[in-house]
Amino acid sequence: MSRPLILGLDTSGPHCAATLIKGDTILHAHGEDMARGQAERLMDLLEEVLAAQGKTWSDLSALAVGTGPGNFTGIRIGVSAARGLALGLNIPAYGVTGFEARAQISLESARIAIPAPRDMVYVSDSHGARIVPAENVADAAPNPTPSELATGAALHAARLWPATPEPPAPFYVRAPDAAPARDAPPRILT
């Protein structure tokens, strides 16, 4: 079986990142820090990563996308892009949690802690994924760069290839800060 060509992407934090791998060989990786604008930048970035290696969308075997935990809007941007591309290209899209992506690139046995708002971190252990104060996790592995996160997602997907995945879905550890309005919706007159 030939090695799959996988395009990995991650927008789960204040960044936009993409990586192209063939099997376990990293062909090209690029990440940009950005607090806003991932939706506007993502498709151009993906095309730039493909073009840097002389590849096109039709060359891809699969996609990999970071599913969080992280920024709610960023996660939705990445997941929806991956699902739409997979549907249009008729290829699988693998959803990869931030814990799985970090495990692929971490050379240390340190605990994986993903930054969260308000001096908190997301951790995953025998109690499941949860959010804890950052001060409680002194042995955390260094935080990867955006391009390393996209690379970790792609490498994880390559390990799963050629299994048919479920469509990617956001991996949320906590409920969103915003809540739907409690007021009754307006009455529509006919």
Residue pairs with C-beta under 8 A, 6 or more apart in sequence:
1 162
3 22
3 23
3 24
3 25
3 158
4 22
4 23
4 61
4 62
4 158
4 161
4 162
5 20
5 21
5 22
5 55
5 59
5 60
5 61
5 62
6 20
6 21
6 22
6 60
6 61
6 62
6 63
6 64
6 154
6 157
6 158
6 161
7 18
7 19
7 20
7 46
7 49
7 50
7 60
7 62
7 63
7 64
7 154
8 18
8 19
8 20
8 21
8 63
8 64
8 65
8 66
8 96
8 150
8 151
8 152
8 153
8 154
8 155
8 157
9 17
9 18
9 19
9 42
9 46
9 63
9 64
9 65
9 66
9 78
9 81
9 82
9 150
9 153
10 17
10 18
10 31
10 65
10 66
10 78
10 101
10 146
10 149
10 150
10 153
11 17
11 38
11 42
11 66
11 71
11 74
11 75
11 77
11 78
11 81
12 66
12 67
12 68
12 69
12 70
12 71
12 74
12 75
12 78
12 98
12 149
13 70
13 71
13 74
13 115
13 146
13 149
14 33
14 34
14 35
14 71
14 74
15 31
15 32
15 33
15 34
15 38
15 146
15 149
16 31
16 32
16 34
16 37
16 38
16 41
16 42
16 45
16 146
17 29
17 30
17 31
17 32
17 45
17 145
17 146
17 147
17 149
17 150
18 29
18 30
18 31
18 42
18 45
18 46
18 48
18 49
18 147
18 150
19 26
19 28
19 29
19 30
19 49
19 147
19 150
19 151
19 153
19 154
20 26
20 27
20 28
20 29
20 49
20 50
20 52
20 53
20 55
20 154
21 27
21 151
21 154
21 155
21 158
23 158
24 155
24 158
26 151
27 53
28 49
28 52
28 53
29 49
29 147
29 148
29 150
29 151
30 45
30 48
30 49
30 52
30 147
31 145
31 146
31 147
31 148
31 149
31 150
32 41
32 45
32 146
33 146
34 41
38 73
38 74
38 77
38 78
39 77
42 77
42 78
42 81
43 81
46 81
50 56
50 57
50 59
57 85
57 89
58 89
60 89
60 91
61 91
61 161
62 86
62 91
62 92
62 93
62 94
62 157
62 161
63 82
63 85
63 86
63 89
63 91
63 92
63 93
63 94
63 157
64 82
64 93
64 94
64 96
64 150
64 153
64 154
64 156
64 157
65 78
65 79
65 81
65 82
65 93
65 94
65 95
65 96
65 153
65 168
66 75
66 78
66 96
66 97
66 98
66 101
66 149
66 150
66 153
67 75
67 78
67 79
67 95
67 96
67 97
67 98
67 168
67 169
67 170
67 171
68 75
68 97
68 98
68 170
68 171
68 172
68 173
69 75
69 97
69 98
69 114
69 116
69 122
69 129
69 171
69 172
69 173
69 174
70 98
70 114
72 170
72 172
72 176
75 170
75 171
75 172
76 170
79 95
79 168
79 169
79 170
82 93
82 95
82 168
83 93
83 167
83 168
85 93
86 92
86 93
86 167
92 164
92 165
93 165
93 167
93 168
94 153
94 156
94 157
94 160
94 165
94 168
95 165
95 166
95 167
95 168
95 169
95 171
96 152
96 153
96 156
96 157
97 124
97 129
97 171
98 112
98 114
98 122
98 149
98 171
99 112
99 114
99 124
99 129
100 152
100 153
100 156
101 144
101 149
101 150
101 151
101 152
101 153
101 156
102 112
102 114
102 141
102 144
102 149
102 152
103 112
103 152
103 156
104 151
104 152
104 153
104 155
104 156
104 159
105 144
105 148
105 149
105 151
105 152
105 155
106 112
106 141
106 144
108 141
110 139
110 140
110 141
111 123
111 125
111 137
111 139
111 140
111 141
112 123
112 124
112 140
112 141
113 121
113 122
113 123
113 134
113 137
113 140
113 141
114 121
114 122
114 123
115 121
115 122
115 134
115 143
116 122
116 131
116 173
116 174
119 133
119 134
119 135
120 131
120 132
120 133
120 134
121 131
121 132
121 133
121 134
121 137
121 140
122 129
122 130
122 131
122 173
123 129
123 130
123 131
123 132
123 137
124 130
129 171
129 173
130 173
131 173
131 174
144 152
